[in-house]
Amino acid sequence: MAEHKVFCVKLHQELPGLSEPPFDTELGKKIYDNVSQQAWTAWGEFCKMLLNEYRLNPARREDQEVIVKQMEQYFFGQGAAPPKEYVPPSA
């Protein structure tokens, strides 16, 4: 079977896509059709930062909604910005 390729909305180039939709929702299908594996991996790192900075708990419905909104903004909106208090770790 041929590799799933997408024109990535985040990286603006044709790249290998995800092997399957990340969620069984319309958003999951949209991500599968438009987001590369490379951009999805970058989202994972950005999401970890959001979880830590905002003290989000992925098990709470309210926090899940925040994460989904941030994800939609990250891929399909103006891009998600880190919290204003965020200080990147020094190398």
Secondary structure by P-SEA (a helix, b strand, c coil): cccccccccccccccccccccccccaaaaaaaacccaaaaaaaaaaaaaaaaaaccccccaaaaaaaaaaaaaaccccccccccccccccc
